[in-house]
Structures are given as C-alpha cells and as structure tokens.
Amino acid sequence: MAICLIPLASLLLPLPTTKLHGVEMSYRLPSWSLRGALKGEVQRKADLWATRAQPLWGWSVRATNQLTYSLFGEVSLDYRTSVQGGNDGFLWQPMYAKAFNRIKQPPKRVIQAAFRDLKKLQDHLAPRNIPVVAVLNPNLISLYPELLPEKYKAVQPRQSSYEVALREISSSGARVIDAFELLKRKQPEFPFRFFEPTGSHWNDVGSCLAAREVAAELAQAWGEEIPAPRCEQYAPEYPPRPAELDLVEIANLAWPERLSRPAPYLTEHPRPTHRKPRKVLLIGTSFLFGLEKQLLKHGIADSTTLLFYFRQSRRNGEGHFGSFSKKRLTAEDILSYDAIIVDANSAGPGVLGYGFLPFAREALGISEPVKKKPAR
C-alpha cells in the first residue's frame, strides 16, 4: 500500500528522484474530462504519470538494470535494447549486430551509386581545390569481435556490405579513408583499444588517427603544410570525459562508475598557419563529433558546420543541433566551403553522406554517373 501511494505522495513531498537517460520522464497528471475518460485518454495518461513521473520508477529501472548486469553481464534481457553488456567489461550497441552477422544481402546497387556519386563530386570540385573526403568508420564489434558474446554471433555465409564497398571503391576510383582498416592496422602500436568500455564512438586517439589521414588529404588539396596530429602523445585521465560515457548513461545502471576506466587523451595539438581561414562542412554520423573536434583543436579548420545525418545542423561543435532544410543549401553555399567531409559506418557504407552526394551533384549540375550493366 505504501508503494502504491508513492505517486500521490510525490505531489506533496519532495521525494528524491534519479534522472534516466534516453527515457521520457516529464509526464503530468491529466485533467479530468468526461470525454477523455470515455475515450480512455485520461486513464492512459494517468497510468503513464503514475508509473513514470514518480521517484520510484527511476530508481527501480536503475536497480533492475544493475542487478541484470551484475548477474548476467547484460544491461537487459530484452534483445531490442539499445545498449548491451559485452565481454571484458565493454558495452556495445545491438544496432550493429545484423551487419556483423550479415543477416541481409548487401544493397549492391545502393553502395555502387554512393561511391560513384562520390567520385563525380570529387572530380568536379578538385579543380577548385575543394577536397571531398570520405571516411568509413568502424563500430566496436566490427573492430573488436572478441568483445561480442558468443550467444549473439551467427555470421551468415555471404559478403558483407563493407566488402562490397571495398570493391566499389576500387572500381569507381573514389578516394576513401578506410578508418576501419586504419585502426585495425594501428592497433598493435597502442596498449589500449580505440573505443572506451563506456562509449559508443572512437576515443581521442582513435579519432586522432582518422583526423591525421584527413589532414593529409586537405594539405595536399590546399597546397599547404599541416603538421600531422601527434596521436602517439597522450596521457590517461580518470574519470573519462562525457563523450566517452554516452553508452553507460543510456544503460541507466545504479553504479555506472564501476564500468569506467582511465581513457587516453592527447597532450599536444600542433597547429598550422593557413593562408586564409579554413571553413569545413561535415555531413554524416555522430562519429564526426570526434573528428570535428580534432580538426578544430588542431587548427586544421577555423570553423565547421556539421549536418547531422543531413537533417540537423550545428556550428563549431558547440550547442544543440538546430533544424536544417536542404532547400536552403544552394550551390553557392556548397562552393563556399574549403573542404567537405562525408562519412558512413562500415556496417552500412551505402548511406555515405546520407543523401548529400546526389543532392550536391544535382545542385552543382554534375551529370549522373553511368550505371554499370549487371553481370550475366
């Protein structure tokens, strides 16, 4: 009876609460109306308020998740959860499991179109000294499959989208920074992984290695000398910074700090001297957050605009994302940038640029790539 009265008691007493990440908690007790009651709306909203807008619910979620993790090493026994427990104390995202297990046939035509559009745009903008840099970034379980529990492994005997993309990159002649292959090759040189146990993206050193390849592309296109980022100069820091804690926050554990470890952060940021301020446009996934930070901290870019999934916009890595309409992006806007960076995860390379590549091709009046005839 006392537990059942907690929702009502919370209206009168300042009971202690805990915030849950990734979950809506701001529900209000609905106003009574006969019409709403007859339709069931009052009851539905009252149920949401009584179960989620009161202190006990948040604490019960954290306690349940912590108990599940302590007993089974998993955040949730629900296969549809957004974050899950893996081996060696790492958290991972089930959204990448289908690509890892090659559940579906790769969309070959989509992948082919993406890299042929990329090649067209690169060739068109190269004479203007505007490099279009494409980055294929890894995810945790693709780079470190040993961290995925065996119960989730069911790899099908078919090509992966990443393998199809490598073939199309070679066939189209497009220039692409394969950060998945880069980090895999560089791993023996470092005593830690390029992902933190509590984060969903590459850490400071991992994004630095990718940024170093990007910097080399930009230096060549701009005809300027850009000091290579010193990714080997780092120091451990505990607790990790907020960027490395996003997965453990979403996990909503009672003791999230138990999963944290010292994380490496760069200690040196050499900066170039540009002939003019450099403005860079980035389009793609949240892996660009770390890459954008590297470009700004190393002075490779003086200002940046990030079009998140080509749907939202933010400048210079600060503040919240605002609304973005591609209708406002003109050919003159595209040509005003000194470089364009697009990315996609190796799990789904066909979405490279998230619609920006064909959009920019049409905006700039570039002819459509010639489609390959299917092999007989």
N, C-alpha and C positions, 0 to 999 in steps of 0.2 A: 504493500500500500504506500509506503514511503517513497519507493522508486517511482510509482505511478504519479505521485503528487509533485515530483521534481519540476515538470514543465510549468505547472501553476505557481510553484514556489519561486521559480526563476523570474516571474513577473514582479515579485515583491522584494526578493532578496538578491543581493549581488553575489551570486554563486560563482566560484572560479570556473573559467572556461579555457579551452585549448583550441587553437586555430588548426584546421585541417587544410592541407594544400591540395589544390586541384578538385575541390569539392565545394559546391554551393551551400552556404550556411545561413544566408540572410533571408530567412522566412519570417513573415509576420502573421500574427493571429488574425484570421479573416473576420471581416464584419459580417454580422448575421443578416441574411435576407431570405425570405421565403422562396423566392425564385431560384436563388443559388442553392438552397437546401434541396429543393425538388430536383434540380439537375445534378446534385451531388458535388458541386464545386466547393461549397462551404466545408463539407466533410473531408474532401481531398486536401484542401489547403490546411485545414486544422490538423490533419494527420501528419502532413509534412512539417508543420510547425512543432507539433508535439514530439516528433521523433528526431528532427534535425536542428531545430533552432533552440535547443536547450542544452545545458552544460554536459549532461551525462553522455549524450551521443558521441561527442568528440572524444571524450576520454575512453569510451567503450571501443571505438574504432581503433585508437592507438593501442589499447591493451590487447585487442584481438589480433591485430597485425603483429605486435611484438611477440605474443605467445606462439602464433603460427610460425614466425621466423625462428624463434628460439628452439622450437620442437622439430621443424621440418626444413629449415633453411630457405623457406619461401615466404614472400610477403603475403600471398593469398593463395588459397587452394582453387581459386577461380581462374580458369585458363584465359579468360578475357580481360584480365587485369592489365594495366598499362605499365607496371613495373614488377619485376620478379626477382627472387633471390637466385644467385648463381654460385659457382664454385669459387673457392679462395676468398670468400667474403665480398664478392662483387655483386652489384645489382645490374640487371640487363633489361632491355625493352622487348617484350614479345612481338611488337610490330615488325621486327626483323626476322622472326622465326620462319615465316613462309618462304622468304627469299633464301634463307640459309638452307632450308630443306628442299628447295627447288620444287615447290608444290605445283606451280603452274608453268606451262611452256612460256619462254621469254617472248615478249612482244617485239619480234624482229623488225617489223616494218616501222614501228614507233621509234625504236632505237636507231635504225638506219636514218630516218628522217631527222632526228635530233642532231646527229653528228654531221649530216650533210648541210643542214641549215647553219650549223656552227662554222663549217668550212667556208661557206658562202660569205658569212658575215666577217670572218677573219680576213679573207682575201679582199673584201670591199673596203674595210677600214684600215688595213695595213698601210696603204699609201698615205693616209692621213696621220700616221704614227699613233693610231688609237688601237692598242692591242686588245683583243678579246680573249681573255684567259679562262679556260675551262678547267675545273677541278673535280675529280672523282674522289670523294672522301669515303673512308671506311666507317663501319659501325663496330661496336665492341665484339660481338660474337663472330663477325666475319674475320676480324683481325686476330682474335684470340678464341678460337673454337673450343679450346680446352676449358674455358670458363662456363660453357653451356652444359647444364646437367644432361646426362645421357638419356633421361626419360623424354627430353624434348627433341632429340636427334632422330630424324627419319629422312635422310637425304635421298632424293629420288634420282634414278639414273638418267638425267637429262642435263643439257647445258644450262648454265646459269645466265642470267641477264648480263652479268659482268663479263662473262666470257664472250657473249655475243657482241657486247660493246667494244671489247678489245679488237675483235675482228673488223668491226665497222670503222673504228678509229684508224686502223691501218689501211683499210680500203678507201676511205674518204680523204685521207691525208690531213685530217684535222689535227691541230696541236692541242694536246690534253695533258694536264698534270695528273698523273695517276698517284694520288696520295695514299691509296691503299697499298700499292706495290712499294711506294717510297718508305712508308712506315714499317712495313714488313721487312724490307731490306735493312733499315737502320736499327731495328730492334736490338740486335746483338751488341750494339755500341753503347747501350744505356742499361743501367741496373734496375729499371722500373718500366712498367707498361706506359703507353701513351694515353691511357684512359685512367681516371681515378675510380676506385670502387663505388663511389657515391655519385658520380657524374655521368651524363649521357653523351658528352662530347669529348673530343681530344683535349688533353691538358695543355698547359702553357708551352711545354716543349714540343708536343705533337703539332700544335698549330704553328709553332715557330718553324718547324721543318717544312711544312707546306708553304708558309709565307716566304721562306728563303727561295723556294723554286719560283714562286710568283714574282718575287723581287728581281730575279734573274731575267724573267721574261720582260718585265717592264723596263729594266735597264737597257736591254737590247733594243726594244721598240723606241724608247725615248732618246737613245744615244747618250745616256748619262751614266755616271758611275754611282751605283747604290751599294754601300757597304753590306756585305752579307750578314744577316742576323746571326748572332752568336748563340746558337741553340745549345751548345755544349757548356755554356756558362750559366749555371743555375744553383739554387740553394733550396733545401726543403723548408716548408712552412707548415705549421700546425696551429690551429685548425685550418683546413683548406678554405679558400675564398668562396664566396657564394656561387660563383659559376661552376664550381666542382661539387656542388651539393644539391643539384636540382632533383636527381633521382631519389635520394634519401628523404628529401622533403615530401615528394609525392608518395613515398612509401608510408608516410604517417606512422612511424614507429614511436613507441614510448621512450626509447633511449637511442635516438638516431646517432648520437655522438660515438657510440660503440663501433660503428662501421667506418668512421673516418680514420685516415692515415695521413702522415705528412705528405704534402704534394710539392712537386718541384716547380719553381718559378724562376724566370730569367733574372739575372742580376745586371746584365748590360744591354743597352739599347742604342747601338751606334746609329747615327742619323746622317742622311745625305744632304748635300746642298743643291737644291734644284734651281734651274734657271728661271722657273716660274712656279707658283703654287700649283700643286697637282690635285685634281679632283677625280675621284674614282667612284664608279657605280657598281654595286654588287647586287645580284639577283639570285635568290635561292633559299637554301635551308638554314636552320639555326647553327649549322657548322660554320657558317660565315661569320658568326658573332666573334669567335676566337680569331679568325683570320683578319677580320676588320680591325680588331684591337691591335694585332701585331703591326698592321700597316700604319696605324695612327701612332702607336708608341715608338715605332722605329722611324717616323717621319717620312715613310715611303709615300704616304698620302697625306696631304694637308687637310683635306675634307673628304667625307664619304657620304654616300646615300645608299642605304640598304633597302631594297624592295623585297620584303619577306614573302616568299612564295609568290611573288609578283602580285600580291594582294594588299600588302600594308607597307608603310614607309616610315623610315626613321633616319635621322641625320647624325653622323659622327658618333654613333654608338651610344647615344645618350637619350634618356627619357623613354616614354612609352611609344609604341607604334601607333601611327595615325592612319586614317583611311587613305586609300590610294585608288585612283581611277586611271586605267591605262589610256583612256580617251584624252587625258591631259598630257600624255607623253608624246611629244612631237619628234620629228626627225631632227630638228634643230637642238632639242634637248639631248637627244642621244649623242649627237656630234659635239656637244659642249663638254663632254667628259674626256679626260685624258686616258682612261682605261676602263674596260668593262670586264667584270669577273662574274661568271656564272658557275653554279655547282649543282651536283646531284650526288646522292649516296650510291655507292657501288651496288646496293641492293636493288636500286631502280634507276639505272642510268638513262632510261628513255625519257624521263621527265626533266632532263637537263635544262635549266633556265625557266622551267615552269611556264612555258608559253611565250617567254620573251623573245626567243630566237626567231620563230616565224613572224612574230609581231614586228620586230625590228627590221627583218628582211623586207616585209611589205611596206613599212613606213619609209624605208630608205630607197624603195624602188628597185630592189635586187630581184633578179629573176629566180623563179622557183628551181630548186635542184632537179636534175634529170633523174627520174626514178629508175632504179635497176630492174631489169626484167627478171622475174622469178626463174630460178634454175629448174630445168626439166629433169 
